[in-house]
Amino acid sequence: MNPWPVDDFITCWQCHGRSHDAWERRGKRTLLRCNYCGTGEWVYNAPDPPQDTVFRMTEGRFSGMSLEQIDKQPNGRRYLEHIRDTHATLREVVSRYLAALQ
C-alpha cells in the first residue's frame, strides 16, 4: 500500500510534529506514521486515501501536491528539475513528467 499525506491533521504524541503519512486502514481506524520521528499511532477519522492515480509528493514542502501543481508554483519548474537531478527514487517519474512537457 502506498502512503498518503495527512499533514496538519494530528499532532504526534512523541515529538509533537504535525506531518504524517497514512499507511494502513482498518475499518474506521488509520495507521499514521510521523514524518519527523517515525512514531506510528492508530487514529479515527483520518482522511481517505486519494482516489486519483496521479503521482503526489509524500514529503517536503509540496507534500500532497501533484507534479502539475508543483510546476505551477513560483520556482516549481526549478524544483522539479532539481529533484530530477538529485533524488534517485523520484528521478524517473519527474523525468517522464518533464519530458512530456517538451
N, C-alpha and C positions, 0 to 999 in steps of 0.2 A: 504494500500500500504506500502511496506517495503522501508525504505530509502536506498539510495545507496551513497557511499562516493564520494565526489568530491573535495578531498584535493588539495590544492595549485592551485585551479582554479581561484578563485576570492577573493579579499580582502574584508572583512566585512567593511561596511561603518561606523558601530558603534564602534567596538573595534579594527579594523584593523587585526583581526585574519585571518589565511588562512587555516582553516579546516572547511569544510561544509559537510552536508548531503543533498542530493536532496530528496524532499518529494513528489512532485506532478509535473505532466507535463500537460500543456495545450497548444496544438499547438506547436509553436516554443519556448515557454517560460517555464522555470522550476523554481519552488519554492525551494530556498535554505534556510537552517537554519544553522546559525553559531554554531559550537560545543563549542565555548567559552562563548558567551553571549546570545545565543538563538535567536538573531535577524533574522527575515525572510525577504527575498527580492526575487523578480521575476527577472530572468536574461534570456538573449537569449544565445543560443549556448552552453548550459551546456551538458556535456557528457550524452549519452544514458544510461539507466539502464543496468546492466549486463544481458546478455541473458541466462547464465547458471543457474542451480539450486543449485549450490554449495554454502554452507554457507560461508559468508565472514564477517570478523570483520568490524564493522562500526565506531569504535573509537579506540583511543590509537595508540601506535607506529606501530602496524601491521594493521592499517585500510586499508580495501580493499583487504586484503590477505585471502586466504582460509586456513583452518586448516592444510592442507597438506603443503602449502607453509610456514606457520609459523613453522611447525615441522622441516623443512629443514634448518631453520636459526640457527646460533650459540645460544645455550641455548633455542631453540624453544620448545623442549620437556619439559624442566623445566617450561617454561612459561605456556604451556598448562596444566600441572599438577597443577600449582598454580591457574590458572583460574578455573579448575575443583573443587579445594578445597575451593575457597574463593568467587567466583562470582555466586550468586544464579541464575541469569537469563540465564547464559551461561553454567551452570553446566551440564545439560542434554546433550546438543549437543556435548560438549567436551568429556564427559564421553563415549558417544557412539563411537566417533572417536577413542579414546584411546583404548577402549575395542576391537574394530575391528582390531587393530594392533597386538593384542596378540594372 
